[in-house]
Amino acid sequence: VAVPGERWEVEFLSDGSVEVEKFISNGEIALEEALSELFSRYAEPENIDVELSQNTDLARVKG
């Protein structure tokens, strides 16, 4: 669930229980360069080429 400044993950488990995990923003806004960190930490390096453009809100991922 996404709400302003927060993201909640809700899991409905097979035993009928529910788990909720909340992620709350500290209000800090990262610049476009943060996308490079995101991709370097979590992408498969051999399958990705990140192209960042000035004045855009998008990163193109080639693979």
C-alpha positions as CSV (number, residue, x, y, z in Angstrom):
1,V,0.0,0.0,0.0
2,A,1.5,3.4,-1.0
3,V,0.4,6.5,0.8
4,P,2.2,9.9,0.9
5,G,5.6,9.5,2.6
6,E,5.0,5.9,3.5
7,R,4.8,2.4,2.0
8,W,3.2,-0.5,3.8
9,E,3.7,-4.2,3.0
10,V,0.9,-6.4,4.0
11,E,1.2,-10.2,3.9
12,F,-1.8,-12.5,4.3
13,L,-0.3,-15.8,5.4
14,S,-1.7,-19.3,4.7
15,D,-2.4,-19.8,8.5
16,G,-4.7,-16.8,8.5
17,S,-2.4,-14.4,10.2
18,V,-1.5,-11.0,8.8
19,E,1.9,-9.3,8.9
20,V,2.3,-5.6,8.3
21,E,5.7,-3.8,7.7
22,K,5.8,0.0,7.5
23,F,8.4,2.0,5.6
24,I,8.3,5.7,6.5
25,S,10.2,8.4,4.6
26,N,12.5,10.7,6.4
27,G,11.6,13.4,3.9
28,E,15.0,13.5,2.3
29,I,14.8,13.7,-1.5
30,A,17.6,12.1,-3.5
31,L,18.8,13.3,-6.8
32,E,18.9,11.4,-10.1
33,E,22.4,10.0,-9.3
34,A,20.7,7.8,-6.6
35,L,19.4,5.6,-9.5
36,S,23.0,4.5,-10.2
37,E,23.3,3.3,-6.6
38,L,20.0,1.5,-6.8
39,F,20.9,-0.4,-10.0
40,S,24.5,-1.1,-8.8
41,R,23.2,-2.7,-5.6
42,Y,20.3,-4.7,-7.0
43,A,20.7,-5.3,-10.7
44,E,22.5,-8.2,-12.4
45,P,25.6,-6.4,-13.7
46,E,26.0,-8.3,-16.9
47,N,22.4,-7.6,-18.0
48,I,22.1,-3.9,-17.4
49,D,23.2,-0.6,-18.9
50,V,21.7,2.4,-17.2
51,E,21.4,5.6,-19.2
52,L,20.6,8.7,-17.2
53,S,19.5,11.9,-18.9
54,Q,19.5,15.4,-17.6
55,N,16.0,17.0,-17.1
56,T,14.1,13.7,-17.2
57,D,12.4,11.8,-14.5
58,L,13.1,8.4,-16.1
59,A,16.1,6.1,-16.4
60,R,16.2,3.8,-19.4
61,V,17.3,0.3,-18.5
62,K,18.7,-1.7,-21.4
63,G,19.3,-5.4,-21.1
